[in-house]
Amino acid sequence: NTTIYQKVHTESERYLLKDNNPVACARFFKFMVEAFLKHVLGVGLDRPGIFGETDAYYGTVEEQGRKTLHLHMLLWILNALSPQEIRDKLTSGDSAFQQALVHYLENCHQAEFMTGNAEDVQEQVSESRKERPAEEDPLITLPTSPPPHCSLHQDCFSNSDCLACSRMLIWIKHFTGTVDEVMFHVNRHTCHAGCTNERYPECKSRFPREVVPETVVDPETGYLKVRHIEAFLNTCNAVITYLLRSNTDVSSLLSGTALKAVIAYTTDYITKPNLRTHVMMEVIKGV
């Protein structure tokens, strides 16, 4: 059994711990990935994960010279249609399928805040930071479980007269506020000096993104453009953001071109021959 003791260190203490013991960081990263696969994606369990029943997954790990690791992962959903089958259904005029697909995709990932626009969230974050202790910063604290669902009322989220429903409403407010604050700090892109160079005269991260007020489906081509409200947010999943408290990027691959591009990008981590500068210096130092 593994127990995590929640002791909040200062920022300088956290950097010192990371630099002095990168092996501990790697072991904790492994623990987090295994927990994510099991509890969030439902791998090895008799229940669906957050995106459906997981059929397969493939992930590669990258280290960027800061002694911390992150994961690039491809996920296959059991019984999912191929991009061509999706396109055929979208162009056939099947409105029920179109509505179900749009509902599914908009629940898988979002590029918008939950409680307002960027300006509203910035104001809320500023006020929250004034009122709470530094050790309660959502970026360094663990998530809290939701209260039990009310067994008396079908619409548990709107019955404020019921104690169980009221507790759920309070937790939902905490959830949405936390997700927005985490997204504001780690998912919101701010251009800096490294964003542009000779190769990338504009932002190399492709911000700002095109704003799409509503999900649009072209009935003739089957092309689907998913809603994207905030130009400087990348797409992420609210539940995963709440659980991991870090920058994440979640995308649905709905075309053969996108699939090939992401597969090439992900598998390139195990095939590329070039050593990065920090890796080369470590090799030289070791020799």
C-alpha positions as CSV (number, residue, x, y, z in Angstrom):
1,N,0.0,0.0,0.0
2,T,1.2,3.5,-0.8
3,T,0.4,6.5,1.3
4,I,0.9,10.1,0.2
5,Y,1.5,12.5,3.1
6,Q,0.5,16.0,2.0
7,K,3.2,18.3,3.2
8,V,3.4,21.6,1.3
9,H,7.0,22.8,0.8
10,T,8.0,26.2,-0.3
11,E,8.9,26.7,-4.0
12,S,12.7,26.8,-3.3
13,E,12.4,23.7,-1.2
14,R,10.5,21.9,-4.0
15,Y,13.2,22.8,-6.5
16,L,15.9,21.7,-4.1
17,L,14.2,18.3,-3.5
18,K,13.8,17.8,-7.3
19,D,17.4,18.7,-8.1
20,N,18.9,16.6,-5.3
21,N,16.8,13.5,-6.1
22,P,15.6,13.1,-9.7
23,V,15.2,9.4,-9.1
24,A,12.4,10.1,-6.5
25,C,10.8,12.4,-9.1
26,A,10.9,9.5,-11.7
27,R,9.4,7.1,-9.2
28,F,6.6,9.4,-8.3
29,F,6.0,10.1,-12.0
30,K,5.6,6.3,-12.5
31,F,3.2,6.1,-9.6
32,M,1.1,9.0,-11.1
33,V,1.0,7.4,-14.6
34,E,0.0,4.0,-13.3
35,A,-2.8,5.7,-11.2
36,F,-3.9,7.7,-14.2
37,L,-4.1,4.5,-16.4
38,K,-6.1,2.6,-13.8
39,H,-8.4,5.1,-12.2
40,V,-8.9,7.7,-14.9
41,L,-8.7,5.6,-18.1
42,G,-10.1,2.4,-16.4
43,V,-7.3,0.1,-17.7
44,G,-7.6,-3.3,-16.0
45,L,-10.9,-2.5,-14.4
46,D,-14.4,-3.7,-15.3
47,R,-15.8,-0.2,-16.0
48,P,-15.3,2.5,-18.6
49,G,-12.7,5.2,-18.2
50,I,-13.3,8.9,-18.5
51,F,-13.4,8.7,-22.3
52,G,-15.1,5.3,-22.6
53,E,-13.8,1.8,-22.4
54,T,-10.1,1.8,-23.1
55,D,-9.1,-0.7,-25.9
56,A,-5.4,0.1,-26.0
57,Y,-2.9,2.9,-25.2
58,Y,0.7,3.8,-26.2
59,G,2.7,6.3,-24.3
60,T,6.2,7.7,-24.5
61,V,8.0,9.8,-21.8
62,E,10.0,13.0,-22.5
63,E,12.4,14.9,-20.3
64,Q,13.2,18.5,-21.1
65,G,16.4,19.1,-19.2
66,R,14.5,20.3,-16.0
67,K,14.7,16.9,-14.3
68,T,10.9,16.4,-14.6
69,L,9.1,14.0,-16.9
70,H,5.9,14.3,-19.0
71,L,3.9,11.8,-21.1
72,H,2.7,11.8,-24.7
73,M,-0.1,9.2,-25.0
74,L,-2.3,7.8,-27.8
75,L,-5.6,6.2,-26.6
76,W,-7.9,3.9,-28.5
77,I,-11.5,3.6,-27.4
78,L,-13.2,0.2,-27.7
79,N,-15.7,0.0,-30.5
80,A,-14.9,3.5,-31.7
81,L,-15.6,4.2,-35.4
82,S,-12.8,4.9,-37.8
83,P,-12.5,8.5,-39.2
84,Q,-14.0,7.3,-42.5
85,E,-17.0,5.8,-40.8
86,I,-17.5,9.0,-38.8
87,R,-17.3,11.0,-42.0
88,D,-19.8,8.7,-43.7
89,K,-22.3,9.1,-40.9
90,L,-21.9,12.9,-40.7
91,T,-22.5,13.2,-44.5
92,S,-25.5,10.9,-44.4
93,G,-27.7,13.3,-42.6
94,D,-27.9,11.2,-39.4
95,S,-28.7,14.1,-37.0
96,A,-28.9,11.9,-33.9
97,F,-25.4,10.6,-34.5
98,Q,-24.2,14.2,-35.2
99,Q,-25.7,15.4,-31.9
100,A,-24.3,12.5,-29.9
101,L,-20.8,12.9,-31.4
102,V,-20.8,16.7,-30.7
103,H,-22.0,16.1,-27.1
104,Y,-19.3,13.5,-26.6
105,L,-16.4,15.6,-28.0
106,E,-17.4,18.7,-26.1
107,N,-17.4,16.6,-22.9
108,C,-14.0,15.1,-23.7
109,H,-12.1,18.4,-24.0
110,Q,-12.7,22.1,-23.9
111,A,-10.9,25.4,-24.7
112,E,-12.9,27.6,-22.4
113,F,-13.2,28.4,-18.7
114,M,-16.1,27.1,-16.7
115,T,-17.1,30.2,-14.7
116,G,-16.6,33.1,-17.2
117,N,-14.2,34.5,-19.8
118,A,-10.5,35.0,-19.2
119,E,-10.9,38.5,-17.7
120,D,-13.5,37.2,-15.2
121,V,-11.3,34.3,-14.2
122,Q,-8.3,36.6,-13.8
123,E,-10.2,38.8,-11.4
124,Q,-11.5,35.7,-9.5
125,V,-8.0,34.3,-9.2
126,S,-6.6,37.6,-7.9
127,E,-9.3,37.8,-5.3
128,S,-8.8,34.1,-4.2
129,R,-5.1,34.6,-3.8
130,K,-5.7,37.5,-1.4
131,E,-8.1,35.6,0.8
132,R,-6.4,32.2,1.2
133,P,-3.0,31.0,2.7
134,A,-0.2,30.3,0.2
135,E,-0.2,26.6,1.2
136,E,-3.8,26.2,-0.1
137,D,-2.8,27.1,-3.7
138,P,-4.7,24.6,-5.9
139,L,-1.5,24.0,-8.0
140,I,0.2,22.3,-5.0
141,T,-2.8,20.7,-3.1
142,L,-4.6,17.5,-3.7
143,P,-8.1,17.2,-5.1
144,T,-11.0,16.5,-2.8
145,S,-13.6,13.8,-3.5
146,P,-17.2,14.9,-4.3
147,P,-19.8,14.2,-1.6
148,P,-22.2,11.2,-2.1
149,H,-25.0,11.8,-4.6
150,C,-28.5,12.4,-3.2
151,S,-30.6,9.3,-3.4
152,L,-33.9,11.2,-3.0
153,H,-33.8,13.7,-5.8
154,Q,-33.1,12.9,-9.5
155,D,-31.8,16.4,-10.2
156,C,-29.2,16.4,-7.4
157,F,-27.5,19.5,-8.6
158,S,-30.3,22.0,-8.3
159,N,-32.2,21.1,-5.1
160,S,-30.8,23.6,-2.6
161,D,-33.4,22.6,0.1
162,C,-31.8,19.2,0.5
163,L,-28.6,18.9,2.6
164,A,-27.0,16.3,0.4
165,C,-27.8,18.4,-2.7
166,S,-26.4,21.5,-1.1
167,R,-23.2,19.8,-0.3
168,M,-22.9,18.7,-3.9
169,L,-23.6,22.2,-5.1
170,I,-20.8,23.6,-2.9
171,W,-18.4,20.9,-4.2
172,I,-19.3,21.7,-7.8
173,K,-18.6,25.4,-7.2
174,H,-15.2,24.4,-5.7
175,F,-14.5,22.1,-8.7
176,T,-15.3,24.7,-11.4
177,G,-13.3,27.4,-9.5
178,T,-10.3,25.2,-9.1
179,V,-10.3,24.0,-12.7
180,D,-10.5,27.6,-13.9
181,E,-7.6,28.7,-11.7
182,V,-5.4,25.8,-12.7
183,M,-6.2,26.3,-16.4
184,F,-5.6,30.1,-16.1
185,H,-2.1,29.4,-14.7
186,V,-0.9,26.4,-16.7
187,N,-3.0,26.0,-19.8
188,R,-3.1,29.7,-20.8
189,H,-0.4,30.5,-23.3
190,T,1.6,33.8,-22.9
191,C,4.0,34.6,-25.7
192,H,7.6,35.1,-24.6
193,A,11.0,35.6,-26.3
194,G,11.3,31.9,-27.2
195,C,8.0,31.9,-29.1
196,T,9.4,33.5,-32.3
197,N,12.6,33.0,-34.3
198,E,13.7,32.8,-37.9
199,R,11.9,29.6,-38.4
200,Y,8.8,30.8,-36.6
201,P,8.2,34.5,-37.3
202,E,4.9,34.2,-35.4
203,C,4.2,32.2,-32.2
204,K,5.7,28.7,-32.7
205,S,3.0,27.3,-30.4
206,R,0.4,28.6,-32.9
207,F,-1.3,31.0,-30.6
208,P,-3.7,32.7,-30.7
209,R,-6.0,29.9,-31.9
210,E,-9.0,30.4,-34.0
211,V,-12.1,31.2,-31.9
212,V,-15.0,28.9,-32.8
213,P,-18.2,30.0,-30.9
214,E,-20.1,26.7,-31.6
215,T,-19.2,23.3,-32.9
216,V,-19.7,23.2,-36.7
217,V,-20.3,20.2,-38.9
218,D,-20.1,20.5,-42.7
219,P,-22.8,18.2,-44.0
220,E,-21.1,17.9,-47.4
221,T,-17.6,17.0,-46.4
222,G,-18.2,15.7,-42.9
223,Y,-15.5,18.2,-41.6
224,L,-16.0,18.9,-37.9
225,K,-14.7,22.0,-36.2
226,V,-15.1,21.7,-32.4
227,R,-16.0,24.7,-30.2
228,H,-13.0,26.8,-29.1
229,I,-13.8,29.9,-27.0
230,E,-10.5,31.1,-25.6
231,A,-7.9,31.9,-28.2
232,F,-5.0,31.4,-25.7
233,L,-6.1,28.1,-24.2
234,N,-5.2,24.7,-25.5
235,T,-7.8,22.0,-25.3
236,C,-7.9,20.0,-22.0
237,N,-10.3,17.9,-19.9
238,A,-11.8,19.5,-16.8
239,V,-11.7,16.4,-14.7
240,I,-8.1,15.6,-15.6
241,T,-7.1,19.2,-14.9
242,Y,-8.8,18.9,-11.5
243,L,-7.0,15.7,-10.7
244,L,-3.5,16.4,-12.0
245,R,-3.2,20.2,-11.3
246,S,-0.9,20.6,-14.3
247,N,-0.8,21.6,-17.9
248,T,-2.5,18.9,-20.1
249,D,-3.6,18.8,-23.7
250,V,-6.4,16.5,-24.8
251,S,-7.4,16.2,-28.5
252,S,-9.7,13.9,-30.4
253,L,-8.1,12.6,-33.6
254,L,-10.9,12.6,-36.2
255,S,-9.0,12.4,-39.5
256,G,-6.4,10.1,-41.0
257,T,-4.1,13.1,-41.4
258,A,-4.3,14.0,-37.7
259,L,-3.8,10.3,-36.7
260,K,-0.7,9.9,-38.9
261,A,0.8,13.2,-37.6
262,V,0.3,12.4,-33.9
263,I,1.6,8.8,-34.3
264,A,4.7,10.1,-36.1
265,Y,5.2,12.8,-33.4
266,T,4.7,10.3,-30.5
267,T,6.8,7.4,-31.9
268,D,9.6,9.8,-32.9
269,Y,10.6,9.9,-29.3
270,I,11.9,6.4,-29.5
271,T,13.5,6.6,-32.9
272,K,15.2,10.0,-33.2
273,P,19.0,9.8,-33.1
274,N,19.9,13.3,-32.0
275,L,20.9,14.0,-28.4
276,R,19.7,17.2,-26.9
277,T,22.4,19.5,-25.5
278,H,21.7,18.8,-21.8
279,V,21.7,15.0,-22.5
280,M,25.0,15.3,-24.5
281,M,26.6,17.3,-21.6
282,E,25.5,14.6,-19.1
283,V,27.0,11.9,-21.4
284,I,30.3,13.8,-21.7
285,K,30.4,14.4,-17.9
286,G,29.7,10.7,-17.2
287,V,32.4,9.5,-19.6
